Structure formats: structure tokens, C-alpha cells
Amino acid sequence: MELPLADLELSPRETILDAAARCFMERGFKATSIDDIARRLGATKGMVYHYFDSKVELFFQIHQRGMDALFDAVEPELKRAAPALERLTGMARRHVETLIETQHYQRAVSEAVQMHLRTSTTPAQRERLTRLQGRRRHYESIFLGVVQEGVDEGSLVVAQPRIAMKPVFGALNSVISWYNPRYEKTPGARREIIEEVTLVALRGLVA
């Protein structure tokens, strides 16, 4: 049973975003209505519209929140005084961990981006989506820079880092699709999942 807004520790905006992300993940962006989101909240759709103008605005905010979480997660590892391979491994671990923690945001973004690419959007929406996609490319470029450092140091063997990172991200990002809390049957199971996904994703890069 969903809790009303007043019973949750999150702010109203955060609570609405969380509910919308879960609805988008479960039903798909196109099939989800503002009424669906309101019902999940145990509130009226007027409450949703009080904070967000439209379902599309919710999508953009969810995308932003998901990307913020990823940037915040990897930044400490990026800035560590350590060899490139060690930093890259730490960044990959934090990336996977954050994808798991914010899975409903990340899956909603993935589904909604594809929907927007297949359907018409207004010029303003297209411009905003382009900026968001640019931010995703910037995030990937941070990893690419560390990979290049690893090549220069000799800890990574990669002929074309930009190409090599595509299957790496494919492996890391796969947890969005298949992860389920039922995998965490024992203490430390999540950490084991993160370690295994990171190991498999980076194995082909290591000298």
C-alpha cells in the first residue's frame, strides 16, 4: 500500500518523482498517466500538477535525477590519488551500485528515451532531450579519459578506447534490465553482484 505524501520523509517533489519513475518502469512511459502516478501516491492528480506541468516534465526531471546520482557516485573515485586501473575499477563499481539503487529511474529513462526517439517531439523538448543526451556522453567521456590514462600507464591494453568502452558500458548497464532484489538472499549478496559485473565488464581491458 502506497503511503500518502505526508507520511514520507522525502519532499513532495521527490516523492512524486519516485512514484513516477516506478510507474514508468512498471507500465512504460507511454502507458502511464498522471492518474496512475497520483493513485500510486494516494493523492490527487492536482497534487502532481501542482509540482510538475506534465508527464514529459516528469520524464526530464527523472532523467536529470538519475544522471545526478551517477555523477555524484563516481566523482570521489575519479579524484582519488591512485593508478588509473584502480580508479576505473572503483568508478565501475560505484556505477553498477548506483544503477541498482536507482534502477527505477534508470530503466524509466532508458524506455522513455527510446520512445522519444521514435515519436515526434516539440522543438523545445527536442532541445532539452539533446542537452540531456549530451550530459550522458560527458559522463561516458569521464570513463574514457581514465581508460586512456590506463593505456598510457600500461595497465590497460586498448587499441581504440572509444570503441572498447561501448561493450564495457553495455555489460555494466545490463543490471538495469535483469537485477531483482530476489538475488540478495544472503548478506553481502549485492556486493558480490557488483564485483562480478565489474570484473566481467573490465576483463577485456586489463593488460
mmCIF file of the C-alpha atoms, coordinates in Angstrom:
data_MODEL
# 
_entry.id   MODEL 
# 
loop_
_atom_site.group_PDB 
_atom_site.id 
_atom_site.type_symbol 
_atom_site.label_atom_id 
_atom_site.label_alt_id 
_atom_site.label_comp_id 
_atom_site.label_asym_id 
_atom_site.label_entity_id 
_atom_site.label_seq_id 
_atom_site.pdbx_PDB_ins_code 
_atom_site.Cartn_x 
_atom_site.Cartn_y 
_atom_site.Cartn_z 
_atom_site.occupancy 
_atom_site.B_iso_or_equiv 
_atom_site.pdbx_formal_charge 
_atom_site.auth_seq_id 
_atom_site.auth_comp_id 
_atom_site.auth_asym_id 
_atom_site.auth_atom_id 
_atom_site.pdbx_PDB_model_num 
ATOM 1   C CA . MET A 1 1   ? 0.000  0.000   0.000   1.00 0.00 ? 1   MET A CA 1 
ATOM 2   C CA . GLU A 1 2   ? 1.383  3.395   -1.001  1.00 0.00 ? 2   GLU A CA 1 
ATOM 3   C CA . LEU A 1 3   ? 1.894  5.978   1.710   1.00 0.00 ? 3   LEU A CA 1 
ATOM 4   C CA . PRO A 1 4   ? 0.432  9.472   1.354   1.00 0.00 ? 4   PRO A CA 1 
ATOM 5   C CA . LEU A 1 5   ? 2.906  12.257  0.803   1.00 0.00 ? 5   LEU A CA 1 
ATOM 6   C CA . ALA A 1 6   ? 2.789  13.500  4.376   1.00 0.00 ? 6   ALA A CA 1 
ATOM 7   C CA . ASP A 1 7   ? 3.908  10.109  5.705   1.00 0.00 ? 7   ASP A CA 1 
ATOM 8   C CA . LEU A 1 8   ? 7.100  10.002  3.673   1.00 0.00 ? 8   LEU A CA 1 
ATOM 9   C CA . GLU A 1 9   ? 10.432 11.555  4.565   1.00 0.00 ? 9   GLU A CA 1 
ATOM 10  C CA . LEU A 1 10  ? 11.045 12.754  1.008   1.00 0.00 ? 10  LEU A CA 1 
ATOM 11  C CA . SER A 1 11  ? 9.894  16.180  -0.098  1.00 0.00 ? 11  SER A CA 1 
ATOM 12  C CA . PRO A 1 12  ? 6.664  16.254  -2.162  1.00 0.00 ? 12  PRO A CA 1 
ATOM 13  C CA . ARG A 1 13  ? 8.617  16.800  -5.399  1.00 0.00 ? 13  ARG A CA 1 
ATOM 14  C CA . GLU A 1 14  ? 10.982 13.903  -4.642  1.00 0.00 ? 14  GLU A CA 1 
ATOM 15  C CA . THR A 1 15  ? 8.086  11.642  -3.683  1.00 0.00 ? 15  THR A CA 1 
ATOM 16  C CA . ILE A 1 16  ? 6.253  12.405  -6.911  1.00 0.00 ? 16  ILE A CA 1 
ATOM 17  C CA . LEU A 1 17  ? 9.395  11.808  -8.984  1.00 0.00 ? 17  LEU A CA 1 
ATOM 18  C CA . ASP A 1 18  ? 9.999  8.490   -7.240  1.00 0.00 ? 18  ASP A CA 1 
ATOM 19  C CA . ALA A 1 19  ? 6.414  7.355   -7.834  1.00 0.00 ? 19  ALA A CA 1 
ATOM 20  C CA . ALA A 1 20  ? 6.529  8.446   -11.475 1.00 0.00 ? 20  ALA A CA 1 
ATOM 21  C CA . ALA A 1 21  ? 9.815  6.616   -12.080 1.00 0.00 ? 21  ALA A CA 1 
ATOM 22  C CA . ARG A 1 22  ? 8.360  3.413   -10.620 1.00 0.00 ? 22  ARG A CA 1 
ATOM 23  C CA . CYS A 1 23  ? 5.224  3.737   -12.731 1.00 0.00 ? 23  CYS A CA 1 
ATOM 24  C CA . PHE A 1 24  ? 7.258  4.344   -15.878 1.00 0.00 ? 24  PHE A CA 1 
ATOM 25  C CA . MET A 1 25  ? 9.433  1.302   -15.089 1.00 0.00 ? 25  MET A CA 1 
ATOM 26  C CA . GLU A 1 26  ? 6.455  -0.973  -14.486 1.00 0.00 ? 26  GLU A CA 1 
ATOM 27  C CA . ARG A 1 27  ? 4.000  0.266   -17.129 1.00 0.00 ? 27  ARG A CA 1 
ATOM 28  C CA . GLY A 1 28  ? 6.156  2.101   -19.631 1.00 0.00 ? 28  GLY A CA 1 
ATOM 29  C CA . PHE A 1 29  ? 6.243  5.847   -20.189 1.00 0.00 ? 29  PHE A CA 1 
ATOM 30  C CA . LYS A 1 30  ? 3.562  5.896   -22.863 1.00 0.00 ? 30  LYS A CA 1 
ATOM 31  C CA . ALA A 1 31  ? 1.090  3.735   -20.927 1.00 0.00 ? 31  ALA A CA 1 
ATOM 32  C CA . THR A 1 32  ? 1.462  5.674   -17.673 1.00 0.00 ? 32  THR A CA 1 
ATOM 33  C CA . SER A 1 33  ? -0.921 8.528   -16.957 1.00 0.00 ? 33  SER A CA 1 
ATOM 34  C CA . ILE A 1 34  ? -0.825 11.263  -14.359 1.00 0.00 ? 34  ILE A CA 1 
ATOM 35  C CA . ASP A 1 35  ? -3.803 9.465   -12.773 1.00 0.00 ? 35  ASP A CA 1 
ATOM 36  C CA . ASP A 1 36  ? -1.645 6.328   -12.402 1.00 0.00 ? 36  ASP A CA 1 
ATOM 37  C CA . ILE A 1 37  ? 1.053  8.326   -10.642 1.00 0.00 ? 37  ILE A CA 1 
ATOM 38  C CA . ALA A 1 38  ? -1.483 10.008  -8.370  1.00 0.00 ? 38  ALA A CA 1 
ATOM 39  C CA . ARG A 1 39  ? -3.018 6.659   -7.435  1.00 0.00 ? 39  ARG A CA 1 
ATOM 40  C CA . ARG A 1 40  ? 0.395  5.287   -6.527  1.00 0.00 ? 40  ARG A CA 1 
ATOM 41  C CA . LEU A 1 41  ? 0.905  8.287   -4.267  1.00 0.00 ? 41  LEU A CA 1 
ATOM 42  C CA . GLY A 1 42  ? -2.534 8.024   -2.696  1.00 0.00 ? 42  GLY A CA 1 
ATOM 43  C CA . ALA A 1 43  ? -3.066 11.622  -3.787  1.00 0.00 ? 43  ALA A CA 1 
ATOM 44  C CA . THR A 1 44  ? -4.956 13.561  -6.433  1.00 0.00 ? 44  THR A CA 1 
ATOM 45  C CA . LYS A 1 45  ? -3.557 14.381  -9.844  1.00 0.00 ? 45  LYS A CA 1 
ATOM 46  C CA . GLY A 1 46  ? -3.933 18.011  -8.830  1.00 0.00 ? 46  GLY A CA 1 
ATOM 47  C CA . MET A 1 47  ? -1.120 17.377  -6.349  1.00 0.00 ? 47  MET A CA 1 
ATOM 48  C CA . VAL A 1 48  ? 1.090  16.113  -9.176  1.00 0.00 ? 48  VAL A CA 1 
ATOM 49  C CA . TYR A 1 49  ? 0.243  19.081  -11.407 1.00 0.00 ? 49  TYR A CA 1 
ATOM 50  C CA . HIS A 1 50  ? 0.978  21.439  -8.550  1.00 0.00 ? 50  HIS A CA 1 
ATOM 51  C CA . TYR A 1 51  ? 4.664  20.480  -8.820  1.00 0.00 ? 51  TYR A CA 1 
ATOM 52  C CA . PHE A 1 52  ? 5.028  19.341  -12.448 1.00 0.00 ? 52  PHE A CA 1 
ATOM 53  C CA . ASP A 1 53  ? 3.394  20.747  -15.571 1.00 0.00 ? 53  ASP A CA 1 
ATOM 54  C CA . SER A 1 54  ? 3.219  17.464  -17.470 1.00 0.00 ? 54  SER A CA 1 
ATOM 55  C CA . LYS A 1 55  ? 4.291  13.847  -17.747 1.00 0.00 ? 55  LYS A CA 1 
ATOM 56  C CA . VAL A 1 56  ? 7.066  14.929  -20.100 1.00 0.00 ? 56  VAL A CA 1 
ATOM 57  C CA . GLU A 1 57  ? 8.383  17.307  -17.441 1.00 0.00 ? 57  GLU A CA 1 
ATOM 58  C CA . LEU A 1 58  ? 8.450  14.392  -15.006 1.00 0.00 ? 58  LEU A CA 1 
ATOM 59  C CA . PHE A 1 59  ? 10.480 12.405  -17.523 1.00 0.00 ? 59  PHE A CA 1 
ATOM 60  C CA . PHE A 1 60  ? 13.059 15.151  -17.890 1.00 0.00 ? 60  PHE A CA 1 
ATOM 61  C CA . GLN A 1 61  ? 13.384 15.540  -14.128 1.00 0.00 ? 61  GLN A CA 1 
ATOM 62  C CA . ILE A 1 62  ? 13.746 11.768  -13.673 1.00 0.00 ? 62  ILE A CA 1 
ATOM 63  C CA . HIS A 1 63  ? 16.481 11.727  -16.313 1.00 0.00 ? 63  HIS A CA 1 
ATOM 64  C CA . GLN A 1 64  ? 18.258 14.587  -14.556 1.00 0.00 ? 64  GLN A CA 1 
ATOM 65  C CA . ARG A 1 65  ? 17.978 12.925  -11.141 1.00 0.00 ? 65  ARG A CA 1 
ATOM 66  C CA . GLY A 1 66  ? 19.304 9.625   -12.477 1.00 0.00 ? 66  GLY A CA 1 
ATOM 67  C CA . MET A 1 67  ? 22.304 11.309  -14.074 1.00 0.00 ? 67  MET A CA 1 
ATOM 68  C CA . ASP A 1 68  ? 22.990 13.372  -10.945 1.00 0.00 ? 68  ASP A CA 1 
ATOM 69  C CA . ALA A 1 69  ? 23.162 10.149  -8.933  1.00 0.00 ? 69  ALA A CA 1 
ATOM 70  C CA . LEU A 1 70  ? 25.726 8.643   -11.319 1.00 0.00 ? 70  LEU A CA 1 
ATOM 71  C CA . PHE A 1 71  ? 27.959 11.726  -11.408 1.00 0.00 ? 71  PHE A CA 1 
ATOM 72  C CA . ASP A 1 72  ? 27.883 12.013  -7.621  1.00 0.00 ? 72  ASP A CA 1 
ATOM 73  C CA . ALA A 1 73  ? 28.734 8.321   -7.233  1.00 0.00 ? 73  ALA A CA 1 
ATOM 74  C CA . VAL A 1 74  ? 31.810 8.170   -9.453  1.00 0.00 ? 74  VAL A CA 1 
ATOM 75  C CA . GLU A 1 75  ? 33.349 11.567  -8.664  1.00 0.00 ? 75  GLU A CA 1 
ATOM 76  C CA . PRO A 1 76  ? 35.138 10.501  -5.437  1.00 0.00 ? 76  PRO A CA 1 
ATOM 77  C CA . GLU A 1 77  ? 36.708 7.533   -7.242  1.00 0.00 ? 77  GLU A CA 1 
ATOM 78  C CA . LEU A 1 78  ? 37.689 9.709   -10.199 1.00 0.00 ? 78  LEU A CA 1 
ATOM 79  C CA . LYS A 1 79  ? 39.519 12.163  -7.936  1.00 0.00 ? 79  LYS A CA 1 
ATOM 80  C CA . ARG A 1 80  ? 41.399 9.560   -5.870  1.00 0.00 ? 80  ARG A CA 1 
ATOM 81  C CA . ALA A 1 81  ? 45.180 9.653   -5.976  1.00 0.00 ? 81  ALA A CA 1 
ATOM 82  C CA . ALA A 1 82  ? 45.537 6.153   -7.407  1.00 0.00 ? 82  ALA A CA 1 
ATOM 83  C CA . PRO A 1 83  ? 46.591 4.399   -10.644 1.00 0.00 ? 83  PRO A CA 1 
ATOM 84  C CA . ALA A 1 84  ? 44.112 4.571   -13.500 1.00 0.00 ? 84  ALA A CA 1 
ATOM 85  C CA . LEU A 1 85  ? 43.069 0.915   -13.317 1.00 0.00 ? 85  LEU A CA 1 
ATOM 86  C CA . GLU A 1 86  ? 42.264 1.219   -9.621  1.00 0.00 ? 86  GLU A CA 1 
ATOM 87  C CA . ARG A 1 87  ? 40.207 4.355   -10.196 1.00 0.00 ? 87  ARG A CA 1 
ATOM 88  C CA . LEU A 1 88  ? 38.439 2.851   -13.212 1.00 0.00 ? 88  LEU A CA 1 
ATOM 89  C CA . THR A 1 89  ? 37.513 -0.236  -11.194 1.00 0.00 ? 89  THR A CA 1 
ATOM 90  C CA . GLY A 1 90  ? 36.190 1.902   -8.366  1.00 0.00 ? 90  GLY A CA 1 
ATOM 91  C CA . MET A 1 91  ? 34.181 4.029   -10.774 1.00 0.00 ? 91  MET A CA 1 
ATOM 92  C CA . ALA A 1 92  ? 32.707 0.927   -12.403 1.00 0.00 ? 92  ALA A CA 1 
ATOM 93  C CA . ARG A 1 93  ? 31.718 -0.495  -9.012  1.00 0.00 ? 93  ARG A CA 1 
ATOM 94  C CA . ARG A 1 94  ? 30.021 2.740   -7.988  1.00 0.00 ? 94  ARG A CA 1 
ATOM 95  C CA . HIS A 1 95  ? 28.309 2.956   -11.380 1.00 0.00 ? 95  HIS A CA 1 
ATOM 96  C CA . VAL A 1 96  ? 26.795 -0.510  -11.003 1.00 0.00 ? 96  VAL A CA 1 
ATOM 97  C CA . GLU A 1 97  ? 25.859 0.077   -7.379  1.00 0.00 ? 97  GLU A CA 1 
ATOM 98  C CA . THR A 1 98  ? 24.082 3.314   -8.270  1.00 0.00 ? 98  THR A CA 1 
ATOM 99  C CA . LEU A 1 99  ? 22.246 1.684   -11.173 1.00 0.00 ? 99  LEU A CA 1 
ATOM 100 C CA . ILE A 1 100 ? 20.906 -0.885  -8.716  1.00 0.00 ? 100 ILE A CA 1 
ATOM 101 C CA . GLU A 1 101 ? 19.968 1.713   -6.121  1.00 0.00 ? 101 GLU A CA 1 
ATOM 102 C CA . THR A 1 102 ? 18.207 3.938   -8.681  1.00 0.00 ? 102 THR A CA 1 
ATOM 103 C CA . GLN A 1 103 ? 17.015 1.180   -11.009 1.00 0.00 ? 103 GLN A CA 1 
ATOM 104 C CA . HIS A 1 104 ? 13.519 2.613   -11.401 1.00 0.00 ? 104 HIS A CA 1 
ATOM 105 C CA . TYR A 1 105 ? 14.989 5.947   -12.512 1.00 0.00 ? 105 TYR A CA 1 
ATOM 106 C CA . GLN A 1 106 ? 17.479 4.366   -14.904 1.00 0.00 ? 106 GLN A CA 1 
ATOM 107 C CA . ARG A 1 107 ? 15.020 1.943   -16.523 1.00 0.00 ? 107 ARG A CA 1 
ATOM 108 C CA . ALA A 1 108 ? 12.425 4.664   -16.914 1.00 0.00 ? 108 ALA A CA 1 
ATOM 109 C CA . VAL A 1 109 ? 14.987 6.863   -18.636 1.00 0.00 ? 109 VAL A CA 1 
ATOM 110 C CA . SER A 1 110 ? 16.068 4.090   -20.986 1.00 0.00 ? 110 SER A CA 1 
ATOM 111 C CA . GLU A 1 111 ? 12.497 3.295   -22.015 1.00 0.00 ? 111 GLU A CA 1 
ATOM 112 C CA . ALA A 1 112 ? 11.424 6.904   -22.323 1.00 0.00 ? 112 ALA A CA 1 
ATOM 113 C CA . VAL A 1 113 ? 14.457 7.965   -24.366 1.00 0.00 ? 113 VAL A CA 1 
ATOM 114 C CA . GLN A 1 114 ? 13.707 5.275   -26.937 1.00 0.00 ? 114 GLN A CA 1 
ATOM 115 C CA . MET A 1 115 ? 10.072 6.336   -27.050 1.00 0.00 ? 115 MET A CA 1 
ATOM 116 C CA . HIS A 1 116 ? 11.022 9.949   -27.650 1.00 0.00 ? 116 HIS A CA 1 
ATOM 117 C CA . LEU A 1 117 ? 13.435 8.975   -30.389 1.00 0.00 ? 117 LEU A CA 1 
ATOM 118 C CA . ARG A 1 118 ? 10.665 7.082   -32.179 1.00 0.00 ? 118 ARG A CA 1 
ATOM 119 C CA . THR A 1 119 ? 7.968  9.745   -31.884 1.00 0.00 ? 119 THR A CA 1 
ATOM 120 C CA . SER A 1 120 ? 7.636  13.426  -32.628 1.00 0.00 ? 120 SER A CA 1 
ATOM 121 C CA . THR A 1 121 ? 8.588  15.978  -30.021 1.00 0.00 ? 121 THR A CA 1 
ATOM 122 C CA . THR A 1 122 ? 8.286  19.735  -29.867 1.00 0.00 ? 122 THR A CA 1 
ATOM 123 C CA . PRO A 1 123 ? 11.369 21.805  -30.704 1.00 0.00 ? 123 PRO A CA 1 
ATOM 124 C CA . ALA A 1 124 ? 11.724 22.750  -27.024 1.00 0.00 ? 124 ALA A CA 1 
ATOM 125 C CA . GLN A 1 125 ? 11.502 19.108  -25.922 1.00 0.00 ? 125 GLN A CA 1 
ATOM 126 C CA . ARG A 1 126 ? 13.978 18.056  -28.605 1.00 0.00 ? 126 ARG A CA 1 
ATOM 127 C CA . GLU A 1 127 ? 16.445 20.710  -27.476 1.00 0.00 ? 127 GLU A CA 1 
ATOM 128 C CA . ARG A 1 128 ? 16.121 19.618  -23.870 1.00 0.00 ? 128 ARG A CA 1 
ATOM 129 C CA . LEU A 1 129 ? 16.488 15.953  -24.766 1.00 0.00 ? 129 LEU A CA 1 
ATOM 130 C CA . THR A 1 130 ? 19.595 16.778  -26.801 1.00 0.00 ? 130 THR A CA 1 
ATOM 131 C CA . ARG A 1 131 ? 21.131 18.516  -23.768 1.00 0.00 ? 131 ARG A CA 1 
ATOM 132 C CA . LEU A 1 132 ? 20.372 15.513  -21.577 1.00 0.00 ? 132 LEU A CA 1 
ATOM 133 C CA . GLN A 1 133 ? 21.919 13.153  -24.097 1.00 0.00 ? 133 GLN A CA 1 
ATOM 134 C CA . GLY A 1 134 ? 24.956 15.429  -24.190 1.00 0.00 ? 134 GLY A CA 1 
ATOM 135 C CA . ARG A 1 135 ? 25.285 15.060  -20.449 1.00 0.00 ? 135 ARG A CA 1 
ATOM 136 C CA . ARG A 1 136 ? 25.213 11.295  -20.778 1.00 0.00 ? 136 ARG A CA 1 
ATOM 137 C CA . ARG A 1 137 ? 28.007 11.500  -23.362 1.00 0.00 ? 137 ARG A CA 1 
ATOM 138 C CA . HIS A 1 138 ? 30.003 13.698  -20.988 1.00 0.00 ? 138 HIS A CA 1 
ATOM 139 C CA . TYR A 1 139 ? 29.578 11.090  -18.258 1.00 0.00 ? 139 TYR A CA 1 
ATOM 140 C CA . GLU A 1 140 ? 30.881 8.378   -20.562 1.00 0.00 ? 140 GLU A CA 1 
ATOM 141 C CA . SER A 1 141 ? 33.803 10.609  -21.572 1.00 0.00 ? 141 SER A CA 1 
ATOM 142 C CA . ILE A 1 142 ? 34.931 10.702  -17.931 1.00 0.00 ? 142 ILE A CA 1 
ATOM 143 C CA . PHE A 1 143 ? 35.399 6.926   -18.016 1.00 0.00 ? 143 PHE A CA 1 
ATOM 144 C CA . LEU A 1 144 ? 37.059 7.188   -21.410 1.00 0.00 ? 144 LEU A CA 1 
ATOM 145 C CA . GLY A 1 145 ? 39.620 9.628   -20.025 1.00 0.00 ? 145 GLY A CA 1 
ATOM 146 C CA . VAL A 1 146 ? 40.577 7.237   -17.237 1.00 0.00 ? 146 VAL A CA 1 
ATOM 147 C CA . VAL A 1 147 ? 40.859 4.378   -19.734 1.00 0.00 ? 147 VAL A CA 1 
ATOM 148 C CA . GLN A 1 148 ? 43.244 6.453   -21.812 1.00 0.00 ? 148 GLN A CA 1 
ATOM 149 C CA . GLU A 1 149 ? 45.316 7.131   -18.678 1.00 0.00 ? 149 GLU A CA 1 
ATOM 150 C CA . GLY A 1 150 ? 45.444 3.380   -18.085 1.00 0.00 ? 150 GLY A CA 1 
ATOM 151 C CA . VAL A 1 151 ? 46.670 2.806   -21.632 1.00 0.00 ? 151 VAL A CA 1 
ATOM 152 C CA . ASP A 1 152 ? 49.380 5.424   -21.140 1.00 0.00 ? 152 ASP A CA 1 
ATOM 153 C CA . GLU A 1 153 ? 50.398 3.787   -17.840 1.00 0.00 ? 153 GLU A CA 1 
ATOM 154 C CA . GLY A 1 154 ? 50.462 0.332   -19.413 1.00 0.00 ? 154 GLY A CA 1 
ATOM 155 C CA . SER A 1 155 ? 47.826 -1.211  -17.119 1.00 0.00 ? 155 SER A CA 1 
ATOM 156 C CA . LEU A 1 156 ? 45.208 -1.329  -19.880 1.00 0.00 ? 156 LEU A CA 1 
ATOM 157 C CA . VAL A 1 157 ? 45.587 -2.667  -23.414 1.00 0.00 ? 157 VAL A CA 1 
ATOM 158 C CA . VAL A 1 158 ? 43.037 -0.997  -25.672 1.00 0.00 ? 158 VAL A CA 1 
ATOM 159 C CA . ALA A 1 159 ? 43.587 -0.193  -29.344 1.00 0.00 ? 159 ALA A CA 1 
ATOM 160 C CA . GLN A 1 160 ? 40.504 2.015   -29.663 1.00 0.00 ? 160 GLN A CA 1 
ATOM 161 C CA . PRO A 1 161 ? 39.294 3.177   -26.222 1.00 0.00 ? 161 PRO A CA 1 
ATOM 162 C CA . ARG A 1 162 ? 36.151 4.863   -27.551 1.00 0.00 ? 162 ARG A CA 1 
ATOM 163 C CA . ILE A 1 163 ? 35.028 1.656   -29.243 1.00 0.00 ? 163 ILE A CA 1 
ATOM 164 C CA . ALA A 1 164 ? 36.120 -0.562  -26.354 1.00 0.00 ? 164 ALA A CA 1 
ATOM 165 C CA . MET A 1 165 ? 34.001 1.395   -23.869 1.00 0.00 ? 165 MET A CA 1 
ATOM 166 C CA . LYS A 1 166 ? 30.765 0.583   -25.692 1.00 0.00 ? 166 LYS A CA 1 
ATOM 167 C CA . PRO A 1 167 ? 30.681 -3.127  -24.707 1.00 0.00 ? 167 PRO A CA 1 
ATOM 168 C CA . VAL A 1 168 ? 32.023 -2.182  -21.270 1.00 0.00 ? 168 VAL A CA 1 
ATOM 169 C CA . PHE A 1 169 ? 29.075 0.115   -20.653 1.00 0.00 ? 169 PHE A CA 1 
ATOM 170 C CA . GLY A 1 170 ? 26.785 -2.493  -22.190 1.00 0.00 ? 170 GLY A CA 1 
ATOM 171 C CA . ALA A 1 171 ? 27.894 -5.007  -19.557 1.00 0.00 ? 171 ALA A CA 1 
ATOM 172 C CA . LEU A 1 172 ? 27.774 -2.528  -16.675 1.00 0.00 ? 172 LEU A CA 1 
ATOM 173 C CA . ASN A 1 173 ? 24.386 -1.137  -17.674 1.00 0.00 ? 173 ASN A CA 1 
ATOM 174 C CA . SER A 1 174 ? 22.843 -4.579  -18.124 1.00 0.00 ? 174 SER A CA 1 
ATOM 175 C CA . VAL A 1 175 ? 21.940 -4.641  -14.419 1.00 0.00 ? 175 VAL A CA 1 
ATOM 176 C CA . ILE A 1 176 ? 19.170 -2.143  -15.180 1.00 0.00 ? 176 ILE A CA 1 
ATOM 177 C CA . SER A 1 177 ? 17.352 -4.866  -17.104 1.00 0.00 ? 177 SER A CA 1 
ATOM 178 C CA . TRP A 1 178 ? 17.939 -8.017  -15.089 1.00 0.00 ? 178 TRP A CA 1 
ATOM 179 C CA . TYR A 1 179 ? 18.629 -7.046  -11.479 1.00 0.00 ? 179 TYR A CA 1 
ATOM 180 C CA . ASN A 1 180 ? 15.960 -8.075  -8.974  1.00 0.00 ? 180 ASN A CA 1 
ATOM 181 C CA . PRO A 1 181 ? 16.067 -7.851  -5.160  1.00 0.00 ? 181 PRO A CA 1 
ATOM 182 C CA . ARG A 1 182 ? 15.463 -11.599 -5.008  1.00 0.00 ? 182 ARG A CA 1 
ATOM 183 C CA . TYR A 1 183 ? 19.134 -12.073 -5.908  1.00 0.00 ? 183 TYR A CA 1 
ATOM 184 C CA . GLU A 1 184 ? 20.052 -10.693 -2.473  1.00 0.00 ? 184 GLU A CA 1 
ATOM 185 C CA . LYS A 1 185 ? 19.215 -13.791 -0.437  1.00 0.00 ? 185 LYS A CA 1 
ATOM 186 C CA . THR A 1 186 ? 22.329 -13.645 1.739   1.00 0.00 ? 186 THR A CA 1 
ATOM 187 C CA . PRO A 1 187 ? 24.268 -10.852 3.484   1.00 0.00 ? 187 PRO A CA 1 
ATOM 188 C CA . GLY A 1 188 ? 26.763 -9.309  1.106   1.00 0.00 ? 188 GLY A CA 1 
ATOM 189 C CA . ALA A 1 189 ? 24.985 -10.651 -1.986  1.00 0.00 ? 189 ALA A CA 1 
ATOM 190 C CA . ARG A 1 190 ? 24.676 -7.207  -3.546  1.00 0.00 ? 190 ARG A CA 1 
ATOM 191 C CA . ARG A 1 191 ? 28.397 -6.580  -3.134  1.00 0.00 ? 191 ARG A CA 1 
ATOM 192 C CA . GLU A 1 192 ? 29.118 -9.912  -4.815  1.00 0.00 ? 192 GLU A CA 1 
ATOM 193 C CA . ILE A 1 193 ? 26.854 -8.981  -7.729  1.00 0.00 ? 193 ILE A CA 1 
ATOM 194 C CA . ILE A 1 194 ? 28.601 -5.627  -8.128  1.00 0.00 ? 194 ILE A CA 1 
ATOM 195 C CA . GLU A 1 195 ? 32.036 -7.250  -8.041  1.00 0.00 ? 195 GLU A CA 1 
ATOM 196 C CA . GLU A 1 196 ? 31.097 -9.912  -10.598 1.00 0.00 ? 196 GLU A CA 1 
ATOM 197 C CA . VAL A 1 197 ? 29.556 -7.453  -13.060 1.00 0.00 ? 197 VAL A CA 1 
ATOM 198 C CA . THR A 1 198 ? 32.551 -5.123  -12.719 1.00 0.00 ? 198 THR A CA 1 
ATOM 199 C CA . LEU A 1 199 ? 35.035 -7.956  -13.218 1.00 0.00 ? 199 LEU A CA 1 
ATOM 200 C CA . VAL A 1 200 ? 33.318 -9.235  -16.353 1.00 0.00 ? 200 VAL A CA 1 
ATOM 201 C CA . ALA A 1 201 ? 32.886 -5.750  -17.837 1.00 0.00 ? 201 ALA A CA 1 
ATOM 202 C CA . LEU A 1 202 ? 36.516 -4.685  -17.384 1.00 0.00 ? 202 LEU A CA 1 
ATOM 203 C CA . ARG A 1 203 ? 38.246 -8.014  -18.025 1.00 0.00 ? 203 ARG A CA 1 
ATOM 204 C CA . GLY A 1 204 ? 38.876 -7.313  -21.698 1.00 0.00 ? 204 GLY A CA 1 
ATOM 205 C CA . LEU A 1 205 ? 40.665 -4.045  -20.967 1.00 0.00 ? 205 LEU A CA 1 
ATOM 206 C CA . VAL A 1 206 ? 43.210 -5.243  -18.450 1.00 0.00 ? 206 VAL A CA 1 
ATOM 207 C CA . ALA A 1 207 ? 46.777 -5.860  -19.607 1.00 0.00 ? 207 ALA A CA 1 
# 
